[in-house]
Amino acid sequence: MDGYDRVPTWEEVARHEGDFIYTVAYRLTSDHDDAQDLVQEVLVRVQRGLRTYQPGSLRAWLSRITTNAFLDDARRRTRRPAVALPDDPDVVLPPSPDAASAAEAERLPDHVQAALAGLTEEFRVPVVLADVVGLPYAEIAEQLDIPVGTVRSRIHRGRLALREALA
């Protein structure tokens, strides 16, 4: 559904690309609940950003928003530790993705996902963007605001660390 020749509506993005956003979010966070939270944040950002979206690679744009939201949250957590929410039954939780979405996102075996989660963000983010999202190195470099050579190095080192963890 990546080939819109016009600006899609928010509803189209949420309906047709929600599974993709969840998959990227899950690979970055390695946690179902955190991925759901990240998807909600991404959809809010998409709603605000659609007016400036230029038709092209929608999935590249969505992966950039997802990655930036993930990195923003990671920076925020390092500055301010999270406080657990009280056990309040009136708190409304975001809806869970359907079974097909969850199965798609969890297709990696547990030991592989655990190894991916064990990577530092410095290596995990480029590996996910390259190997899960399928972005070219140049787009990853642009999203992360680092040189292409650094992207190559981080992906190489991340993959080596994954191999070692899985050996």
DSSP file (Angstrom, degrees, kcal/mol; ACC not computed):
  #  RESIDUE AA STRUCTURE BP1 BP2  ACC     N-H-->O    O-->H-N    N-H-->O    O-->H-N    TCO  KAPPA ALPHA  PHI   PSI    X-CA   Y-CA   Z-CA
    1    1 A M              0   0    0      0, 0.0     3,-0.2     0, 0.0    15,-0.1   0.000 360.0 360.0 360.0  14.0    0.0    0.0    0.0
    2    2 A D        +     0   0    0      1,-0.2    56,-1.2    56,-0.1     2,-1.0   0.640 360.0  82.9 -74.5 -14.9    3.1    2.2   -0.2
    3    3 A G        +     0   0    0     54,-0.1     2,-0.3    55,-0.1    -1,-0.2  -0.369  50.6 155.1 -98.2  57.9    2.3    3.7   -3.6
    4    4 A Y        -     0   0    0     -2,-1.0    52,-0.2    52,-0.4    54,-0.1  -0.643  27.9-165.0 -76.6 135.0   -0.1    6.5   -3.0
    5    5 A D  S    S+     0   0    0     -2,-0.3     2,-0.3    50,-0.1    -1,-0.1   0.232  78.5  39.5-100.1  12.2    0.1    9.2   -5.7
    6    6 A R  S    S-     0   0    0     50,-0.1    50,-0.2    48,-0.1    -2,-0.0  -0.884 106.3 -77.4-144.9 172.2   -1.8   11.5   -3.4
    7    7 A V        -     0   0    0     -2,-0.3    -2,-0.1    48,-0.1    43,-0.0  -0.688  52.7-135.5 -78.0 120.9   -1.7   12.4    0.3
    8    8 A P        -     0   0    0      0, 0.0     2,-0.1     0, 0.0    -1,-0.0  -0.305  19.2-107.4 -72.3 161.0   -3.6    9.5    2.1
    9    9 A T     >  -     0   0    0      1,-0.1     4,-2.1    -2,-0.0     5,-0.2  -0.441  27.8-111.9 -79.3 162.8   -6.1   10.3    4.8
   10   10 A W  H  > S+     0   0    0      1,-0.2     4,-2.9     2,-0.2     5,-0.2   0.899 119.8  55.2 -61.1 -39.7   -5.2    9.5    8.4
   11   11 A E  H  > S+     0   0    0      1,-0.2     4,-2.7     2,-0.2     5,-0.2   0.885 106.5  50.5 -62.4 -39.0   -7.8    6.7    8.4
   12   12 A E  H  > S+     0   0    0      2,-0.2     4,-2.9     1,-0.2     5,-0.5   0.915 112.0  47.4 -64.8 -42.3   -6.2    5.1    5.3
   13   13 A V  H  X S+     0   0    0     -4,-2.1     4,-2.4     2,-0.2     5,-0.3   0.955 114.9  45.5 -62.7 -49.2   -2.8    5.2    7.0
   14   14 A A  H  X S+     0   0    0     -4,-2.9     4,-0.7     1,-0.2    -2,-0.2   0.910 120.0  40.6 -61.9 -42.5   -4.2    3.8   10.3
   15   15 A R  H  < S+     0   0    0     -4,-2.7     4,-0.3    -5,-0.2    -2,-0.2   0.924 127.0  29.1 -73.6 -45.9   -6.2    1.1    8.5
   16   16 A H  H  < S+     0   0    0     -4,-2.9    -3,-0.2    -5,-0.2     4,-0.2   0.720 130.3  32.8 -93.6 -22.1   -3.7    0.0    5.8
   17   17 A E  H  X S+     0   0    0     -4,-2.4     4,-2.6    -5,-0.5     5,-0.2   0.389  86.7  97.7-116.1   2.0   -0.3    0.7    7.4
   18   18 A G  H  X S+     0   0    0     -4,-0.7     4,-2.6    -5,-0.3     5,-0.2   0.885  85.1  51.4 -58.9 -40.9   -1.1    0.1   11.1
   19   19 A D  H  > S+     0   0    0     -4,-0.3     4,-2.4     2,-0.2    -1,-0.2   0.908 110.7  48.9 -62.7 -41.7    0.4   -3.5   10.9
   20   20 A F  H  > S+     0   0    0      2,-0.2     4,-2.3     1,-0.2     5,-0.2   0.936 111.8  48.2 -62.9 -46.9    3.6   -2.1    9.4
   21   21 A I  H  X S+     0   0    0     -4,-2.6     4,-2.7     1,-0.2    -2,-0.2   0.921 112.2  49.8 -60.4 -44.3    3.9    0.6   12.0
   22   22 A Y  H  X S+     0   0    0     -4,-2.6     4,-3.0     2,-0.2     5,-0.2   0.907 109.1  52.2 -61.9 -42.2    3.3   -2.0   14.8
   23   23 A T  H  X S+     0   0    0     -4,-2.4     4,-2.2     2,-0.2    -1,-0.2   0.931 112.8  43.9 -61.4 -46.1    6.0   -4.3   13.3
   24   24 A V  H  X S+     0   0    0     -4,-2.3     4,-2.0     1,-0.2    -1,-0.2   0.933 115.0  49.8 -63.6 -44.7    8.6   -1.6   13.2
   25   25 A A  H  X S+     0   0    0     -4,-2.7     4,-2.6    -5,-0.2     5,-0.3   0.900 110.7  49.6 -61.3 -41.9    7.6   -0.4   16.7
   26   26 A Y  H  X S+     0   0    0     -4,-3.0     4,-3.1     1,-0.2    -1,-0.2   0.904 109.8  50.5 -66.0 -41.0    7.8   -4.0   18.1
   27   27 A R  H  < S+     0   0    0     -4,-2.2    -1,-0.2    -5,-0.2    -2,-0.2   0.862 114.7  44.7 -65.5 -33.9   11.2   -4.6   16.6
   28   28 A L  H  < S+     0   0    0     -4,-2.0    -2,-0.2    -5,-0.2    -1,-0.2   0.897 125.9  29.4 -75.7 -40.3   12.5   -1.3   18.1
   29   29 A T  H  < S-     0   0    0     -4,-2.6    -2,-0.2    -5,-0.2    -3,-0.2   0.764  83.8-149.0 -92.9 -27.2   11.0   -1.8   21.6
   30   30 A S     <  +     0   0    0     -4,-3.1     2,-0.4    -5,-0.3    -3,-0.1   0.728  68.7  97.0  61.6  23.8   11.0   -5.6   21.9
   31   31 A D     >  -     0   0    0     -6,-0.2     4,-2.5    -5,-0.2     5,-0.2  -0.981  69.4-144.2-146.6 129.7    7.8   -5.2   24.0
   32   32 A H  H  > S+     0   0    0     -2,-0.4     4,-2.2     2,-0.2     5,-0.2   0.922 102.5  44.8 -59.0 -48.8    4.2   -5.6   23.0
   33   33 A D  H  > S+     0   0    0      1,-0.2     4,-2.3     2,-0.2    -1,-0.2   0.914 114.6  47.9 -65.9 -43.3    2.9   -2.8   25.4
   34   34 A D  H  > S+     0   0    0      1,-0.2     4,-2.5     2,-0.2    -1,-0.2   0.881 110.9  52.8 -63.9 -36.9    5.7   -0.4   24.5
   35   35 A A  H  X S+     0   0    0     -4,-2.5     4,-2.6     2,-0.2    -2,-0.2   0.907 108.0  50.4 -65.0 -41.0    5.1   -1.1   20.8
   36   36 A Q  H  X S+     0   0    0     -4,-2.2     4,-2.1     2,-0.2    -2,-0.2   0.925 111.2  48.6 -62.1 -43.8    1.4   -0.3   21.2
   37   37 A D  H  X S+     0   0    0     -4,-2.3     4,-2.1     1,-0.2    -2,-0.2   0.915 111.5  50.1 -60.6 -42.7    2.2    3.0   23.0
   38   38 A L  H  X S+     0   0    0     -4,-2.5     4,-2.7     1,-0.2    -2,-0.2   0.898 107.8  53.2 -64.6 -40.8    4.7    3.8   20.2
   39   39 A V  H  X S+     0   0    0     -4,-2.6     4,-2.7     2,-0.2    -1,-0.2   0.912 108.1  51.2 -59.8 -42.5    2.1    3.1   17.5
   40   40 A Q  H  X S+     0   0    0     -4,-2.1     4,-1.8     1,-0.2    -1,-0.2   0.925 111.3  47.3 -61.6 -43.7   -0.3    5.5   19.3
   41   41 A E  H  X S+     0   0    0     -4,-2.1     4,-2.3     1,-0.2    -2,-0.2   0.905 111.6  51.2 -63.4 -41.4    2.3    8.2   19.4
   42   42 A V  H  X S+     0   0    0     -4,-2.7     4,-2.8     1,-0.2    -2,-0.2   0.919 108.0  51.5 -62.9 -43.9    3.2    7.6   15.7
   43   43 A L  H  X S+     0   0    0     -4,-2.7     4,-2.1     1,-0.2    -1,-0.2   0.852 109.2  50.9 -65.0 -32.9   -0.5    7.9   14.7
   44   44 A V  H  X S+     0   0    0     -4,-1.8     4,-1.8     2,-0.2    -1,-0.2   0.928 112.3  46.7 -65.9 -44.3   -0.8   11.2   16.5
   45   45 A R  H  X S+     0   0    0     -4,-2.3     4,-2.2     1,-0.2    -2,-0.2   0.872 110.6  52.9 -65.8 -36.7    2.3   12.5   14.7
   46   46 A V  H  X S+     0   0    0     -4,-2.8     4,-1.7     2,-0.2    -1,-0.2   0.924 106.0  53.5 -63.1 -43.7    1.0   11.2   11.4
   47   47 A Q  H  < S+     0   0    0     -4,-2.1     4,-0.3     1,-0.2    -1,-0.2   0.906 114.0  42.1 -58.6 -41.7   -2.2   13.1   11.9
   48   48 A R  H  < S+     0   0    0     -4,-1.8     3,-0.4     1,-0.2    -1,-0.2   0.829 118.6  45.7 -72.4 -31.8   -0.3   16.3   12.5
   49   49 A G  H >X S+     0   0    0     -4,-2.2     3,-1.6     1,-0.2     4,-0.7   0.564  83.8  88.6 -93.8  -9.1    2.2   15.7    9.7
   50   50 A L  G >< S+     0   0    0     -4,-1.7     3,-0.8     1,-0.3    -1,-0.2   0.829  80.6  63.7 -60.3 -30.8   -0.1   14.6    6.8
   51   51 A R  G 34 S+     0   0    0     -3,-0.4    -1,-0.3    -4,-0.3    -2,-0.1   0.748 110.8  38.0 -67.0 -20.1   -0.6   18.2    5.7
   52   52 A T  G <4 S+     0   0    0     -3,-1.6    -1,-0.2    -4,-0.1    -2,-0.2   0.435  88.6 120.2-106.6  -0.9    3.1   18.5    4.9
   53   53 A Y    <<  -     0   0    0     -3,-0.8   -46,-0.0    -4,-0.7     5,-0.0  -0.442  51.6-151.5 -67.4 131.6    3.5   14.9    3.5
   54   54 A Q        -     0   0    0     -2,-0.2     3,-0.1     3,-0.1   -48,-0.1  -0.923  31.1-104.2-102.5 123.3    4.7   14.8   -0.1
   55   55 A P  S    S+     0   0    0      0, 0.0     2,-0.2     0, 0.0   -48,-0.1  -0.141  80.4  89.6 -50.2 136.9    3.5   11.7   -1.9
   56   56 A G  S    S+     0   0    0    -54,-0.2     2,-1.3   -50,-0.2   -52,-0.4  -0.801  85.3   6.1 173.0-130.8    6.3    9.2   -2.3
   57   57 A S     >  -     0   0    0     -2,-0.2     4,-2.0     1,-0.2     5,-0.2  -0.679  58.2-178.6 -84.8  95.5    7.4    6.3   -0.1
   58   58 A L  H  > S+     0   0    0     -2,-1.3     4,-2.8   -56,-1.2     5,-0.2   0.904  80.6  52.6 -61.6 -43.0    4.8    6.3    2.6
   59   59 A R  H  > S+     0   0    0      1,-0.2     4,-2.6     2,-0.2    -1,-0.2   0.866 107.4  51.2 -65.8 -35.3    6.5    3.4    4.5
   60   60 A A  H  > S+     0   0    0      2,-0.2     4,-1.9     1,-0.2    -1,-0.2   0.918 112.2  47.9 -64.4 -41.7    9.8    5.2    4.5
   61   61 A W  H  X S+     0   0    0     -4,-2.0     4,-2.1     2,-0.2    -2,-0.2   0.918 113.6  47.1 -63.6 -43.9    8.0    8.3    5.9
   62   62 A L  H  X S+     0   0    0     -4,-2.8     4,-2.6     1,-0.2    -2,-0.2   0.885 110.6  51.2 -67.2 -39.0    6.2    6.2    8.5
   63   63 A S  H  X S+     0   0    0     -4,-2.6     4,-2.7     2,-0.2    -1,-0.2   0.868 109.1  52.3 -66.6 -33.8    9.4    4.3    9.5
   64   64 A R  H  X S+     0   0    0     -4,-1.9     4,-2.7     2,-0.2    -2,-0.2   0.933 111.1  46.0 -65.6 -45.1   11.1    7.7   10.0
   65   65 A I  H  X S+     0   0    0     -4,-2.1     4,-2.5     2,-0.2    -2,-0.2   0.920 114.3  48.9 -62.1 -43.6    8.3    8.9   12.3
   66   66 A T  H  X S+     0   0    0     -4,-2.6     4,-2.3     2,-0.2    -2,-0.2   0.926 113.1  46.6 -63.2 -45.6    8.3    5.6   14.2
   67   67 A T  H  X S+     0   0    0     -4,-2.7     4,-2.9     2,-0.2     5,-0.2   0.926 113.5  48.2 -63.0 -45.7   12.1    5.7   14.6
   68   68 A N  H  X S+     0   0    0     -4,-2.7     4,-2.7     1,-0.2    -2,-0.2   0.901 111.7  49.5 -63.6 -40.1   12.1    9.4   15.7
   69   69 A A  H  X S+     0   0    0     -4,-2.5     4,-2.2    -5,-0.2    -1,-0.2   0.906 112.4  48.9 -64.3 -40.6    9.3    8.8   18.2
   70   70 A F  H  X S+     0   0    0     -4,-2.3     4,-2.4     2,-0.2    -2,-0.2   0.937 113.9  45.0 -62.7 -47.7   11.2    5.8   19.6
   71   71 A L  H  X S+     0   0    0     -4,-2.9     4,-2.4     2,-0.2    -2,-0.2   0.885 111.5  52.9 -67.1 -37.9   14.4    7.8   19.9
   72   72 A D  H  X S+     0   0    0     -4,-2.7     4,-2.3    -5,-0.2    -1,-0.2   0.922 111.3  47.0 -60.0 -43.8   12.6   10.7   21.5
   73   73 A D  H  X S+     0   0    0     -4,-2.2     4,-2.5     2,-0.2    -2,-0.2   0.899 110.5  52.0 -65.7 -40.4   11.1    8.4   24.1
   74   74 A A  H  X S+     0   0    0     -4,-2.4     4,-1.5     2,-0.2    -1,-0.2   0.909 111.5  47.0 -63.0 -41.4   14.4    6.8   24.8
   75   75 A R  H  X S+     0   0    0     -4,-2.4     4,-1.5     1,-0.2    -1,-0.2   0.905 111.6  51.3 -65.2 -40.9   16.0   10.2   25.3
   76   76 A R  H  X S+     0   0    0     -4,-2.3     4,-2.5     1,-0.2    -2,-0.2   0.894 107.7  52.8 -63.6 -40.1   13.1   11.3   27.6
   77   77 A R  H  < S+     0   0    0     -4,-2.5    -1,-0.2     1,-0.2    -2,-0.2   0.848 106.7  52.3 -65.8 -34.0   13.5    8.1   29.7
   78   78 A T  H  < S+     0   0    0     -4,-1.5    -1,-0.2     1,-0.2    -2,-0.2   0.836 115.0  42.1 -72.1 -30.1   17.2    8.8   30.3
   79   79 A R  H  < S+     0   0    0     -4,-1.5    -2,-0.2     1,-0.3    -1,-0.2   0.838 130.1  21.9 -80.8 -34.1   16.4   12.3   31.5
   80   80 A R  S  < S-     0   0    0     -4,-2.5    -1,-0.3    -5,-0.2     3,-0.1  -0.910  82.3-131.8-140.3 106.6   13.4   11.4   33.5
   81   81 A P        -     0   0    0      0, 0.0     2,-0.1     0, 0.0    -3,-0.1  -0.251  34.0-105.4 -58.8 144.3   12.8    7.8   34.8
   82   82 A A        -     0   0    0     -5,-0.1     2,-0.5     1,-0.0    -5,-0.0  -0.432  26.4-144.8 -72.3 143.4    9.3    6.5   34.2
   83   83 A V        -     0   0    0     -2,-0.1    -1,-0.0    -3,-0.1    -3,-0.0  -0.933  25.0-112.9-108.8 131.6    6.9    6.3   37.1
   84   84 A A        -     0   0    0     -2,-0.5     3,-0.1     1,-0.1    -1,-0.0  -0.325  30.8-116.5 -64.0 142.3    4.5    3.3   37.1
   85   85 A L        -     0   0    0      1,-0.1    -1,-0.1     3,-0.0     2,-0.0  -0.492  34.4-103.2 -74.7 148.7    0.8    4.2   36.6
   86   86 A P        -     0   0    0      0, 0.0     2,-2.1     0, 0.0    -1,-0.1  -0.351  38.2 -98.8 -69.0 155.8   -1.5    3.4   39.5
   87   87 A D        +     0   0    0     -3,-0.1     3,-0.0     2,-0.0    -3,-0.0  -0.534  62.8 160.6 -74.8  81.6   -3.7    0.3   39.1
   88   88 A D    >   -     0   0    0     -2,-2.1     3,-1.7     1,-0.1    -3,-0.0  -0.926  34.9-157.1-110.7 115.7   -6.8    2.2   38.1
   89   89 A P  T 3  S+     0   0    0      0, 0.0    -1,-0.1     0, 0.0    -2,-0.0   0.676  90.9  65.6 -66.7 -14.8   -9.5    0.2   36.3
   90   90 A D  T 3  S+     0   0    0      2,-0.1     2,-0.4    -3,-0.0    -3,-0.0   0.560  73.3 109.3 -84.5  -6.4  -10.8    3.4   34.7
   91   91 A V    <   -     0   0    0     -3,-1.7     2,-0.6     1,-0.1     0, 0.0  -0.554  68.2-137.0 -70.7 127.1   -7.6    3.9   32.6
   92   92 A V        -     0   0    0     -2,-0.4    -2,-0.1     3,-0.0    -1,-0.1  -0.761  15.2-150.2 -90.1 124.2   -8.4    3.2   29.0
   93   93 A L        -     0   0    0     -2,-0.6     3,-0.1     1,-0.1    -1,-0.0  -0.652  25.2-102.3 -90.3 148.3   -5.8    1.1   27.3
   94   94 A P        -     0   0    0      0, 0.0    -1,-0.1     0, 0.0   -57,-0.1  -0.363  50.5 -91.6 -64.7 151.5   -5.2    1.4   23.5
   95   95 A P        -     0   0    0      0, 0.0     3,-0.1     0, 0.0    -3,-0.0  -0.323  41.0-115.8 -65.5 146.1   -6.8   -1.4   21.5
   96   96 A S        -     0   0    0      1,-0.1     3,-0.1    -3,-0.1   -63,-0.0  -0.494  33.5-103.1 -76.7 149.8   -4.6   -4.4   20.8
   97   97 A P        -     0   0    0      0, 0.0    -1,-0.1     0, 0.0     5,-0.0  -0.349  47.8 -92.1 -67.2 158.3   -3.7   -5.2   17.2
   98   98 A D     >  -     0   0    0      1,-0.1     4,-2.2    -3,-0.1     3,-0.4  -0.171  41.7 -97.9 -67.1 168.5   -5.6   -8.0   15.6
   99   99 A A  H  > S+     0   0    0      1,-0.2     4,-2.6     2,-0.2     5,-0.2   0.850 123.2  54.6 -58.4 -38.2   -4.3  -11.5   15.8
  100  100 A A  H  > S+     0   0    0      2,-0.2     4,-2.4     1,-0.2    -1,-0.2   0.901 109.0  48.2 -64.3 -39.8   -2.8  -11.3   12.3
  101  101 A S  H  > S+     0   0    0     -3,-0.4     4,-2.6     2,-0.2    -2,-0.2   0.929 112.8  47.4 -65.5 -45.1   -0.8   -8.2   13.2
  102  102 A A  H  X S+     0   0    0     -4,-2.2     4,-1.7     1,-0.2    -2,-0.2   0.909 112.8  49.1 -63.2 -41.8    0.5   -9.7   16.4
  103  103 A A  H  < S+     0   0    0     -4,-2.6    -1,-0.2    -5,-0.2    -2,-0.2   0.910 111.7  49.7 -64.3 -41.6    1.5  -12.9   14.6
  104  104 A E  H >< S+     0   0    0     -4,-2.4     3,-1.2     1,-0.2    -2,-0.2   0.927 113.1  45.9 -61.4 -46.0    3.3  -10.9   11.9
  105  105 A A  H 3< S+     0   0    0     -4,-2.6     3,-0.4     1,-0.3    -1,-0.2   0.782 115.1  47.1 -70.0 -26.7    5.2   -8.8   14.4
  106  106 A E  T 3< S+     0   0    0     -4,-1.7    -1,-0.3    -5,-0.2    -2,-0.2   0.119  74.7 114.2-102.8  21.6    6.2  -11.8   16.5
  107  107 A R    <   +     0   0    0     -3,-1.2    -1,-0.2     2,-0.1    -2,-0.1   0.799  55.1  88.6 -64.6 -29.6    7.3  -14.0   13.6
  108  108 A L  S    S-     0   0    0     -3,-0.4     5,-0.0    -4,-0.2    -3,-0.0  -0.454  92.3-104.7 -67.5 140.3   10.9  -13.9   14.8
  109  109 A P    >>  -     0   0    0      0, 0.0     4,-2.4     0, 0.0     3,-0.6  -0.290  32.2-109.8 -60.6 153.4   11.7  -16.7   17.3
  110  110 A D  H 3> S+     0   0    0      1,-0.3     4,-2.7     2,-0.2     5,-0.2   0.870 117.3  53.1 -55.4 -42.1   12.0  -15.6   20.9
  111  111 A H  H 3> S+     0   0    0      2,-0.2     4,-1.8     1,-0.2    -1,-0.3   0.841 110.2  48.2 -67.2 -31.1   15.8  -16.1   21.1
  112  112 A V  H <> S+     0   0    0     -3,-0.6     4,-2.4     2,-0.2    -2,-0.2   0.922 112.8  47.3 -72.4 -44.4   16.3  -13.9   17.9
  113  113 A Q  H  X S+     0   0    0     -4,-2.4     4,-2.6     1,-0.2    -2,-0.2   0.894 111.8  51.6 -62.9 -38.8   14.0  -11.2   19.3
  114  114 A A  H  X S+     0   0    0     -4,-2.7     4,-1.5    -5,-0.2    -1,-0.2   0.902 109.6  49.3 -64.2 -40.3   15.8  -11.3   22.6
  115  115 A A  H  X S+     0   0    0     -4,-1.8     4,-0.5     2,-0.2    -2,-0.2   0.906 111.6  49.2 -64.9 -40.4   19.2  -11.0   20.8
  116  116 A L  H >< S+     0   0    0     -4,-2.4     3,-1.2     1,-0.2    -2,-0.2   0.911 110.2  50.8 -62.7 -42.9   17.9   -8.0   18.9
  117  117 A A  H 3< S+     0   0    0     -4,-2.6    -1,-0.2     1,-0.2    -2,-0.2   0.778 102.0  63.4 -65.8 -26.1   16.6   -6.5   22.1
  118  118 A G  H 3< S+     0   0    0     -4,-1.5    -1,-0.2    -5,-0.2    -2,-0.2   0.638  83.8  95.7 -74.7 -14.0   20.1   -7.0   23.6
  119  119 A L  S << S-     0   0    0     -3,-1.2     2,-0.0    -4,-0.5    39,-0.0  -0.478  84.9-110.1 -73.4 147.3   21.6   -4.7   21.1
  120  120 A T    >>  -     0   0    0     -2,-0.1     4,-3.2     1,-0.1     3,-1.3  -0.371  32.0-107.4 -68.2 159.0   22.2   -1.1   22.2
  121  121 A E  H 3> S+     0   0    0      1,-0.3     4,-2.0     2,-0.2    -1,-0.1   0.854 118.1  67.8 -56.6 -35.0   19.9    1.4   20.4
  122  122 A E  H 34 S+     0   0    0      1,-0.2    -1,-0.3     2,-0.2    36,-0.1   0.837 117.2  22.7 -54.5 -35.6   23.0    2.6   18.5
  123  123 A F  H <> S+     0   0    0     -3,-1.3     4,-1.9     2,-0.1    -2,-0.2   0.782 118.9  59.6-101.1 -36.1   23.0   -0.8   16.7
  124  124 A R  H  X S+     0   0    0     -4,-3.2     4,-2.8     1,-0.2     5,-0.2   0.916 101.8  53.5 -62.6 -45.1   19.4   -2.0   17.0
  125  125 A V  H  X S+     0   0    0     -4,-2.0     4,-2.6    -5,-0.2     5,-0.2   0.946 111.9  42.3 -61.4 -51.3   17.8    1.0   15.2
  126  126 A P  H  > S+     0   0    0      0, 0.0     4,-2.2     0, 0.0     5,-0.2   0.894 115.0  51.6 -63.7 -36.2   19.9    0.7   12.0
  127  127 A V  H  X S+     0   0    0     -4,-1.9     4,-3.3     2,-0.2     5,-0.5   0.930 112.2  46.0 -64.4 -44.1   19.6   -3.1   12.0
  128  128 A V  H  X>S+     0   0    0     -4,-2.8     5,-2.3     1,-0.2     4,-2.2   0.930 113.1  49.6 -63.4 -45.2   15.8   -2.9   12.3
  129  129 A L  I  <>S+     0   0    0     -4,-2.6     6,-2.7    -5,-0.2     5,-0.5   0.866 120.5  36.7 -63.6 -34.9   15.5   -0.2    9.7
  130  130 A A  I  <5S+     0   0    0     -4,-2.2    -2,-0.2     4,-0.2    -1,-0.2   0.933 128.8  29.0 -80.8 -49.2   17.7   -2.2    7.2
  131  131 A D  I  <5S+     0   0    0     -4,-3.3    -3,-0.2    -5,-0.2    -2,-0.2   0.734 132.0  28.5 -92.9 -23.7   16.6   -5.8    7.9
  132  132 A V  I  <5S+     0   0    0     -4,-2.2    -3,-0.2    -5,-0.5    -4,-0.1   0.845 132.2  30.7 -99.8 -51.3   13.0   -5.4    9.1
  133  133 A V  I   <S-     0   0    0     -5,-2.3    -3,-0.2  -109,-0.1    -4,-0.2   0.840  96.2-137.1 -77.8 -33.7   11.8   -2.2    7.3
  134  134 A G      < +     0   0    0     -5,-0.5    -4,-0.2    -6,-0.4    -3,-0.1   0.758  40.5 163.5  83.6  25.8   14.1   -2.8    4.3
  135  135 A L        -     0   0    0     -6,-2.7    -1,-0.2     1,-0.1     2,-0.1  -0.497  41.0-111.2 -76.8 146.1   15.3    0.8    3.9
  136  136 A P    >>  -     0   0    0      0, 0.0     4,-2.0     0, 0.0     3,-0.6  -0.388  30.8-109.3 -69.2 155.5   18.4    1.6    1.9
  137  137 A Y  H 3> S+     0   0    0      1,-0.2     4,-2.8     2,-0.2     5,-0.2   0.853 117.1  58.5 -56.3 -37.4   21.4    2.8    3.8
  138  138 A A  H 3> S+     0   0    0      1,-0.2     4,-2.0     2,-0.2    -1,-0.2   0.896 107.5  46.4 -62.5 -40.0   21.1    6.3    2.4
  139  139 A E  H <> S+     0   0    0     -3,-0.6     4,-2.7     2,-0.2    -1,-0.2   0.885 111.6  51.4 -69.7 -37.4   17.5    6.6    3.8
  140  140 A I  H  X S+     0   0    0     -4,-2.0     4,-2.6     2,-0.2     5,-0.2   0.928 109.5  50.8 -63.1 -43.8   18.7    5.2    7.2
  141  141 A A  H  X>S+     0   0    0     -4,-2.8     5,-1.9     1,-0.2     4,-1.1   0.913 111.7  47.7 -59.3 -43.2   21.5    7.8    7.2
  142  142 A E  H  <5S+     0   0    0     -4,-2.0     3,-0.3     2,-0.2    -2,-0.2   0.922 112.4  48.7 -64.6 -44.4   19.0   10.6    6.5
  143  143 A Q  H  <5S+     0   0    0     -4,-2.7    -2,-0.2     1,-0.2    -1,-0.2   0.895 119.7  37.0 -62.8 -40.4   16.6    9.4    9.2
  144  144 A L  H  <5S-     0   0    0     -4,-2.6    -1,-0.2    -5,-0.2    -2,-0.2   0.514 105.2-127.5 -91.8  -5.5   19.3    9.1   11.8
  145  145 A D  T  <5 +     0   0    0     -4,-1.1    -3,-0.2    -3,-0.3    -4,-0.1   0.921  69.0 118.5  57.8  47.9   21.2   12.2   10.7
  146  146 A I  S   <S-     0   0    0     -5,-1.9    -1,-0.2    -6,-0.2    -2,-0.2  -0.928  71.7 -85.9-135.0 160.2   24.5   10.3   10.4
  147  147 A P     >  -     0   0    0      0, 0.0     4,-1.8     0, 0.0     3,-0.4  -0.273  35.2-117.7 -65.7 153.9   26.8    9.5    7.5
  148  148 A V  H  > S+     0   0    0      1,-0.2     4,-2.7     2,-0.2     5,-0.2   0.870 115.5  58.3 -59.6 -37.9   26.2    6.5    5.3
  149  149 A G  H  > S+     0   0    0      1,-0.2     4,-2.3     2,-0.2    -1,-0.2   0.878 104.6  50.2 -60.5 -37.6   29.5    5.0    6.3
  150  150 A T  H  > S+     0   0    0     -3,-0.4     4,-2.8     2,-0.2    -1,-0.2   0.883 108.9  52.5 -67.3 -38.2   28.4    5.1   10.0
  151  151 A V  H  X S+     0   0    0     -4,-1.8     4,-2.7     2,-0.2     5,-0.3   0.950 110.2  47.9 -60.5 -48.9   25.2    3.4    9.0
  152  152 A R  H  X S+     0   0    0     -4,-2.7     4,-2.7     1,-0.2    -2,-0.2   0.926 113.2  48.3 -57.6 -45.5   27.2    0.6    7.3
  153  153 A S  H  X S+     0   0    0     -4,-2.3     4,-2.9     1,-0.2     5,-0.2   0.923 112.8  47.0 -62.3 -45.5   29.5    0.3   10.3
  154  154 A R  H  X S+     0   0    0     -4,-2.8     4,-2.6     2,-0.2    -1,-0.2   0.889 113.5  48.0 -67.0 -38.6   26.6    0.1   12.8
  155  155 A I  H  X S+     0   0    0     -4,-2.7     4,-2.8    -5,-0.2     5,-0.2   0.932 113.5  48.1 -66.4 -44.0   24.7   -2.4   10.8
  156  156 A H  H  X S+     0   0    0     -4,-2.7     4,-2.2    -5,-0.3    -2,-0.2   0.946 115.8  43.2 -60.0 -48.8   27.8   -4.5   10.4
  157  157 A R  H  X S+     0   0    0     -4,-2.9     4,-2.3     2,-0.2    -1,-0.2   0.869 113.9  52.0 -67.1 -36.3   28.6   -4.4   14.1
  158  158 A G  H  X S+     0   0    0     -4,-2.6     4,-2.1    -5,-0.2    -2,-0.2   0.920 110.2  47.8 -64.7 -43.9   25.0   -4.9   15.0
  159  159 A R  H  X S+     0   0    0     -4,-2.8     4,-2.6     2,-0.2    -2,-0.2   0.890 110.9  51.9 -64.7 -39.0   24.8   -8.0   12.8
  160  160 A L  H  X S+     0   0    0     -4,-2.2     4,-2.6    -5,-0.2    -2,-0.2   0.929 109.7  49.2 -61.2 -44.3   28.1   -9.3   14.3
  161  161 A A  H  X S+     0   0    0     -4,-2.3     4,-2.3     1,-0.2    -2,-0.2   0.880 110.6  50.9 -64.4 -36.5   26.7   -8.9   17.8
  162  162 A L  H  X S+     0   0    0     -4,-2.1     4,-2.0     2,-0.2    -2,-0.2   0.931 109.6  49.9 -64.4 -45.1   23.5  -10.7   16.8
  163  163 A R  H  X S+     0   0    0     -4,-2.6     4,-1.1     1,-0.2    -2,-0.2   0.925 112.2  47.9 -58.8 -44.7   25.5  -13.6   15.4
  164  164 A E  H  < S+     0   0    0     -4,-2.6     3,-0.5     1,-0.2    -1,-0.2   0.911 111.9  49.5 -63.4 -41.7   27.6  -13.8   18.6
  165  165 A A  H  < S+     0   0    0     -4,-2.3    -1,-0.2     1,-0.2    -2,-0.2   0.823 114.9  44.6 -66.4 -30.6   24.4  -13.7   20.7
  166  166 A L  H  <        0   0    0     -4,-2.0    -1,-0.2     1,-0.2    -2,-0.2   0.572 360.0 360.0 -90.9  -9.8   22.8  -16.4   18.7
  167  167 A A     <        0   0    0     -4,-1.1    -1,-0.2    -3,-0.5    -2,-0.1   0.487 360.0 360.0 -76.1 360.0   25.9  -18.7   18.5
